Amino acid sequence: MALSRGLRCCQRVFSWIPVLIITSVVLWSYYAYVFELCLFTLTNTLEKVVYLLVFHVCFVMFSWTYWKSIFTPAASPCKKFQLSYSDKQRYEMEERPDAQKQILVEIAKKLPIFTRAQSGAIRFCDRCQVLKPDRCHHCSVCETVNNCVGFSNYKFFLLFLSYSMLYCVFIAATVFQYFLKFWVGDLPNRPAKFHVLFLMFVALMFFVSLMFLFGYHCWLVAKNRSTLEAFSAPVFVNGPDRNGFNVGIRKNLQQVFGEDRRLWFIPVFTSQGNGHYFPLKNRSSESQNPLLANEDMWEESDDGSEEGSLVEDQDPSVTIEMEE
């Protein structure tokens, strides 16, 4: 047990290494740009002020979105998806797989669950003892942010990628002329030369890698797919449908960024829904379950009756596999 805890502790420590590397590179870029380029190299005061102002705006937005991507927790399914004591006893005492599947089907009729396992059965996690909400999986940690990228922080992750690209583009565009001057020897051979040269190379290198990753996630958002759904189509009652959650580009964007466009580029949570239910392209399957005709009439009260709404006091976000 002690060895196992030690290994887990080491794993948690090592998982922060990519984040520490990225943070170190960003802090060095701040020093190189602000001090070595703007304060020690630039002579035009107006140019210096403009460069510093725009740079700090990009730097703050990048840092803010990166922080939110790292430290926004990916929550678990709410208690409505957990088996009740009686259902759990009935499920565990039943030895026939078909009968167990039927028990899960009966329980799922009270929940907004439309996807199925590849076998057609209700998706159930034996480890957590919960019925899986649609698009819910045990997440894999994205090494770039050392966190699961899911419903609760996907907007922050996309903004992090976009502001990272903007940060790199701004640095490369403003450093380029001084990069050429240092390269041909028009400026004195000072320590700033090496910082400016490396700034150019690092900015371009990160921009190229981020461009492909950001483009891929833009395509996922436009199609309303997670990375898992991009490789394996979600299965519904009527069979697999890769576009089962695709409700149009505008509505797909609103699901991630919200309806208020003024908040789209600010790292505050504005995503639509609660993470347990997602609109379907074909709503006919929803009408098959009368309890879901209005998903607000779904929450179970403390005395066991069904009333109220799906939203609970706790963070209702559900981890969705959208990592790199």
Secondary structure by P-SEA (a helix, b strand, c coil): caaaaaaaaaaaaaaaaaaaaaaaaaaaaaaaaaccccccccccaaaaaaaaaaaaaaaaaaaaaaaaacccccccccccccccaaaaaaaaacccaaaaaaaaaaaacccccccccccccccccccccccccccccccccccccccccccccaaaaaaaaaaaaaaaaaaaaaaaaaaaaaaaccccccaaaaaaaaaaaaaaaaaaaaaaaaaaaaaaaaacccccccccccccccccccccccccaaaaaaaaccccccccccccccccccccbbbbcccccccccccccccccccccccccccccccccccccccccccc
